[in-house]
């Protein structure tokens, strides 16, 4: 799993297929390969760090995620074919995602936080796609975002503590 770009030079951060083709456990539904990606997408949507392109592609599902009527994973799989890419994110969303989600799953701060948050599961792929689980990882992402916003974001985008 390495950083890819598509024909338009959008950065592809993650794909459910990368996980299915990798160390994905036998016997789990393939949908589970996208849960960690979908939870991140839900966070992006709830914090309005998505792009107009994503709004055009799946506006109704964005509203459904905002209303917690649909999970981020459901939106990811239904509208984005299991792919998280830069075209889906605002400029600020891309910059934070570059820092936190990263381009290498072995060095991803998000993946590390996700694994630590759900350490009681056999693998990261065994985490159920529920809003209760999202609420657990949301607090962790919020902390990372606050740190990035105050300390690491480009000066024009920094937020005072």
DORO-454772 format. One line per field, with one value per residue (C-alpha): residue in three letters; x, y, z. Coordinates in steps of 0.2 Angstrom, whole numbers, plus 5000, padded with zeros to 4 digits. Last residue first. Layout:
<pts>
rest Ala	...
x X	...
y Y	...
z Z	...
</pts>
This chain:
<pts>
rest Unk	Unk	Unk	Unk	Unk	Unk	Unk	Unk	Unk	Unk	Unk	Unk	Unk	Unk	Unk	Unk	Unk	Unk	Unk	Unk	Unk	Unk	Unk	Unk	Unk	Unk	Unk	Unk	Unk	Unk	Unk	Unk	Unk	Unk	Unk	Unk	Unk	Unk	Unk	Unk	Unk	Unk	Unk	Unk	Unk	Unk	Unk	Unk	Unk	Unk	Unk	Unk	Unk	Unk	Unk	Unk	Unk	Unk	Unk	Unk	Unk	Unk	Unk	Unk	Unk	Unk	Unk	Unk	Unk	Unk	Unk	Unk	Unk	Unk	Unk	Unk	Unk	Unk	Unk	Unk	Unk	Unk	Unk	Unk	Unk	Unk	Unk	Unk	Unk	Unk	Unk	Unk	Unk	Unk	Unk	Unk	Unk	Unk	Unk	Unk	Unk	Unk	Unk	Unk	Unk	Unk	Unk	Unk	Unk	Unk	Unk	Unk	Unk	Unk	Unk	Unk	Unk	Unk	Unk	Unk	Unk	Unk	Unk	Unk	Unk	Unk	Unk	Unk	Unk	Unk	Unk	Unk	Unk	Unk	Unk	Unk	Unk	Unk	Unk	Unk	Unk	Unk	Unk	Unk	Unk	Unk	Unk	Unk	Unk	Unk	Unk	Unk	Unk	Unk	Unk	Unk	Unk	Unk	Unk	Unk	Unk
x 4973	4974	4970	4983	4978	4988	5003	5002	4996	5008	5006	4988	4978	4989	4987	4968	4967	4976	4964	4949	4955	4956	4939	4932	4939	4928	4912	4915	4913	4897	4892	4894	4904	4910	4929	4935	4946	4958	4962	4957	4948	4953	4965	4951	4958	4976	4973	4964	4978	4991	4981	4978	4996	5000	5018	5015	4999	5010	5003	4998	4982	4988	4999	4993	4975	4978	4984	4970	4956	4963	4963	4945	4944	4936	4948	4962	4957	4949	4943	4930	4920	4917	4898	4891	4907	4912	4895	4891	4908	4904	4889	4871	4857	4870	4862	4879	4881	4864	4868	4884	4874	4862	4877	4886	4896	4892	4897	4912	4918	4914	4927	4926	4933	4916	4920	4906	4911	4930	4925	4913	4928	4939	4926	4924	4943	4943	4927	4933	4941	4925	4915	4925	4914	4926	4930	4948	4957	4963	4982	4984	4972	4957	4967	4972	4954	4947	4957	4968	4976	4974	4982	4973	4984	4970	4974	4974	4988	4995	5004	5009	5000
y 5138	5150	5142	5141	5142	5157	5150	5133	5120	5112	5120	5126	5117	5101	5100	5103	5090	5077	5080	5079	5063	5055	5061	5055	5038	5034	5042	5032	5016	5022	5027	5010	5001	4987	4985	4968	4975	4984	4967	4955	4969	4975	4988	4998	5015	5010	5003	5019	5030	5020	5020	5039	5043	5033	5027	5009	5015	5026	5041	5051	5050	5063	5075	5073	5072	5089	5097	5089	5094	5112	5112	5104	5085	5073	5077	5071	5053	5041	5026	5012	5014	5033	5034	5018	5011	5028	5033	5017	5019	5036	5030	5034	5042	5051	5068	5073	5056	5058	5076	5070	5055	5067	5078	5063	5067	5086	5088	5077	5089	5104	5098	5090	5098	5101	5094	5081	5077	5074	5064	5053	5051	5045	5033	5027	5023	5013	5004	5000	4983	4978	4979	4964	4953	4944	4925	4927	4941	4955	4956	4963	4961	4966	4980	4988	4985	4996	5010	5023	5040	5042	5059	5067	5068	5068	5051	5044	5046	5033	5033	5016	5000
z 5108	5093	5076	5063	5044	5039	5048	5039	5051	5063	5080	5084	5070	5071	5090	5088	5074	5084	5099	5087	5079	5097	5102	5085	5088	5102	5095	5079	5089	5096	5078	5073	5059	5070	5073	5067	5053	5066	5072	5086	5095	5112	5105	5097	5102	5100	5083	5078	5085	5075	5059	5061	5064	5048	5047	5042	5032	5021	5013	5029	5039	5051	5042	5024	5031	5039	5023	5013	5025	5025	5006	5006	5004	4992	4978	4990	4990	5001	4991	4995	4979	4984	4984	4991	5000	5007	5011	5021	5029	5035	5043	5038	5048	5059	5053	5047	5038	5030	5024	5017	5009	5000	4994	4986	4971	4971	4989	4987	4973	4983	4995	5012	5028	5035	5053	5052	5034	5038	5054	5044	5031	5045	5051	5033	5031	5047	5041	5024	5025	5035	5019	5013	5025	5038	5036	5032	5039	5028	5027	5010	4995	5005	5013	4997	4991	5005	4997	5006	5003	4985	4980	4965	4950	4937	4931	4948	4961	4972	4989	4994	5000
</pts>
